[in-house]
């Protein structure tokens, strides 16, 4: 408990969203309000708003065929959802008409000094793939975590925030990831809307300064239902050294990032050249644009905080594969003592 109190005190002192947002986005600094970006930079999508019940289990589902091509055009009746082996009734279904909230986390520690311009251009290109109705939040990760652009749809302001980044300091990767997950969950609960949510975190190395642990981040990810895409810039020298010695390359930090992506139904990328980053972001953007959003109310009445395994299948279509989060932590009822 003492460690968590210290952590939240540190996070509260390091989140400097208002100081980092360009003046043109002043309203969103205070209230996280939505603004309209210039039409030329946006792809059109239906401005549909979906509302959800408190107990809806939301799933972002990617469907691919045998050639690893995305499968689109499926209907609700094409899906079967199982929780701990028990088939569930799908009560919500949507595809490209469900808006997206996207958190972009950028490691701008000192080790990124010679890569910062390429990083900025790739991240700006990624933001430009968002559609009307989608929103973004930009988080800067150094020794401290800073929200450069709070969740909103003024994508021009988001791009300006990315261009304002500089490289220095250490890497509080776990602090930043935990903070971004909590912010997306908070926004979802306050709005009551059904929105697809994803987080994309880029780093070129292991965490060096976080108070939060990897286990803390993984637990929060399991509760959130947010797809977490991880991009870890791999040192080509380390890879070459492992190959010369005849050993398989292994990095503990990379393994953790891969596990985080797998658990949440996303993907992990390990480019060895910063120039590959634009292609990685493009792959993620294409996947996000073809996701299906499914929701169901669990048939399990228990609220015991237990982990529940989830499997999604596409029926009557041989060779088709699905990817979604592996499961979730159920809600826990508070005891009468009020704890």
N, C-alpha and C positions, 0 to 999 in steps of 0.2 A: 504493500500500500504506500509506503514511504517513497519507493522508487517511482510509482505512478504519479503521485502528487508532484514530485520534482520534475517529472517529464512534462506534465501539462503546464506547469509554471514556466518551464523553458520554452515550450511551444508558444504559449501566450505572449512571451516577450520577444519572439523572433518572427512572428507572422506580421508582415508589414504590407498588407495588401494596398492600403490607401496611398502609401508613399510611392508605390511602384506603378500604379495605373495611370495612363496618360490623362491629361485634363479633360479630353473630349469624352471620357467615360466616367465623369464625376458621379452621376446618379447611381451607376452600378457599384461604385465603391461602397456606398452606404447600405443599399437595399438589395443588391444582387438583382436589380431589375433587368428586363430584357430590352434591347434596342435593336434597330434594324440595320444590318450591314448593307453596303452598296450593292444593288442588284447584280451588277456585272460580276461580282465575285462569288455568287451563290448559285447552286443548282436548285431548281424548283422541286418542291415536294408538297403534298397536301397538308394544309395547316390543321390537322386533326388532333384533338385533345382526348386522351383516354384517361378515365378515372379508375382507381382500383380500390378493393377492399383491404382492410388491415392485414388479413391472413393470406393474401395472394402470394403464392410462391412463383416468382418470376424467373424465367429461363431465357437466355439468349442462345439460339441454336444455329449452328453452321452445318449445312448439308453439302456433301461433295459426292461425286461419282467415282468410278474406278480410275478415271484419268486425273483425279484431284481437281476437277472443275466444279465450280459452285453450281448447285442445283436450285433453280428458282421456280416460281409458279406453283408451289405446293399448296394444298388446302388443309384446313384443320383436321379433316378426316384421314389425312395421310400420316398423321402422327399418333404414336402411342407413348404415354408417359408412365413410368413406374417409379414408385417410391418404396424403397426397401422391399421390392418384389411385388408390391400391390399396385395394380393399374389405377391411375387417377383419371378424373374427368377434366379435360381441358376446358376452362371457362373463359379464357382470353386467348386471342390469336391475332397476330399482326405481322406484317412484313416491312416493306420499305416505308409504309405510312406511319410507323412508330418512330417519333423523334429520338435523337441521340444526345446524351450528355457525355462529353469526352474530356477527361483530365489528361493533360500533357505535362509530364514531369521531365525536367531537363537537369541532368547533372552538369553543373557549370563550375566544378571545382578546378583547382589550379592545373590539374593534369589535362584539362580540356583546352588549354590556352591556344595551342596550334590547330585546334579543330573547331573553334567556336563559330567561325563564319560559315563553314559548311553545315554545321549543326543548325544554325539559325535559318539558313535557306531551306534545308530539308523540312524543318518544323513548320515554317511558313507555308510551304507547299502542302503539307499535311492538313493544316488548318483550312486551306482553300478548298479541300474536298468536301467539307461539311455543307449540308443543304439547309434550305430555309426551314426554320423550326428547330434545328440542332443548336446546341450550345457547347461552349468550351470553357475550361478553366486552365490557366497556365501556372505551373508551380516550379519555382527555381530551387534547386537543391545544392547547398554548400554546407558549411558548418551549421548554418541556420537555414530554416525552411521559410521561403517567402512566396506568398501568393501574388504573382505579378499581375494577373488578370483574373478577377473573381468570376464565377460562373455566369455567363451571359452570352448573347448572340451577336454582339458587336465584334465581328471577326476582324475588322480593320484595327480595332484597339488591341485585340489579342495578338495580331501580327506585330504591332508596334512594341508591345511588351516583350515579345521574343527578341526583337532586334536590339532591345535595350540591355540584354544580358551581357555580363562580363564574367571572365573565368578567374577564380581565385579561391583559396581556402580548401577545406577538406570536404568530405562527402557524408552527409547525414541521410543516407539513402532510406533507411528504415523509418526514420522520423517523417520524412517527406511522403513516403508511400502511405503510411498510417494516416497522416493528416488528410491526404487527398481522398482516401476511402471514406473517412469520417465525414468529410464535407459533402461528398456525393450522396451518402446515406441521409444526411441531414436535409439536403435539398429535396430528396425524394419523399421523405416523411412529411415535410412542411407543405409541399404542393399537392400530394395525393395523386399525382399523375402517374400513368404508366409510361415510362420512358426507358429506352435501352440505355445502359450505362457501361462505359468502358474506360479503362485507365491504361495509358501507354507510358512506360517509364524507361528512360534511356540513361545508361551509366557506362563508364569505361573501367570500372573496377569495384572492389569490395567496399562495404561500408566502413568508414573510419571514425565517425564521431557521434553516432546515434546513441541516445539513451534507451530507445525502444529496441527490442530484440527481434530477430527474424520470426520467432515463434509468436510474438505479439501480432506481427503483421499477418502471418498466415491465419491465425484465429480470427482476426478481423475480416480477412478476405472471405473466409468460409461463411461468415454471418451476412456479408454484404450482398452477395449475388452479383457482384461487379466483375466483368471479364477484365483480367489484368494481363496486358501484353508487355513482355519484357524484352528490351533490346540491350544486350551487353556487348560493347565493343571489345573484341578479343585481341590480345597482343599477338601479332603474327610471329614475333620473335619467340614467344613462349611456345606457340604451336610448333614452330620449326625445331626448337630445341627438343621437344618431346618426340617428334618424328625421327630426329637424328639418333636419339638414344633407344629407339625401338619401343618406346612406351606409348600407351594411349594417353592423349592429352586429357587432364582432369583438373578442374578448378572448383573448389567447394562453393564459392560464391555463385558461380554460374549454375551449379547444380541446384542451389536454392532458388534462383530465379526461374529455372526451368520448371521446378516443382510448383512454384506459385502460379505460373501460367497454366500448367496442366490442371491443377485443382479448380481453377476458375473457368475452364473451358476456352482459354485463349491459346496463344502460341508464344514460344520463346525464339528469339533470333540472336545469332552470334556472329555478326559481321567482323571481318578482320581488317577492313578498310573503311574509313569514314565516308568515302565516296559511295559506298553501298547503301548508306542510310536513306537516301531518297527512294530507292527501290523498296526498301523494307517498309517505309511509311506507306508507299503506294499499295503494297500487298495488304497491309492492315486496313487501309481505307477501302479497298475492294471487298475485303471480307465483311467489314462492318456494314457496307451498303447492301449485302445480300443476306444478312442475318434474319432469322425468324424470331419473333417474340411470342413466347408461350407463357401461360399462367394457369395455375390450378389452386384450389383450396384443398389442402391435405385431408385425406380421410382418417388420418391418425389424430385422435382428439387430445393426446397427451401434450402437455407443454412442460417438458422436463429438461430442455436444453440439450437433448441428445442429438448426435450427428445422424443425418438421414441420407442414405445413398439415393441418387437419382439417375435413371437411365431413360433416354429418349430414343425411340426407334421410328423409322419410316417404314410403313407397312406396304407390302405388295410391290416393292421396287428393289429387285435383287441388285447387289453391288453398290447400293447407296449407303453412305456412312454419315453418322451425325457426331457433332462435338458440342458439348455444353458443360456446365460446371458439374463436378463429380458428386456434389451433394450440398447440404446446408445444415447449419445448427438451428434447431427448432427454438421457438421462443420459450422462455422460462417464466412461470408464474412466480410473483413475489410472495414470500411467506408472510404470515400475519404479523410478525414482529416488525415488519416494515423495512427489513434489510434488503 
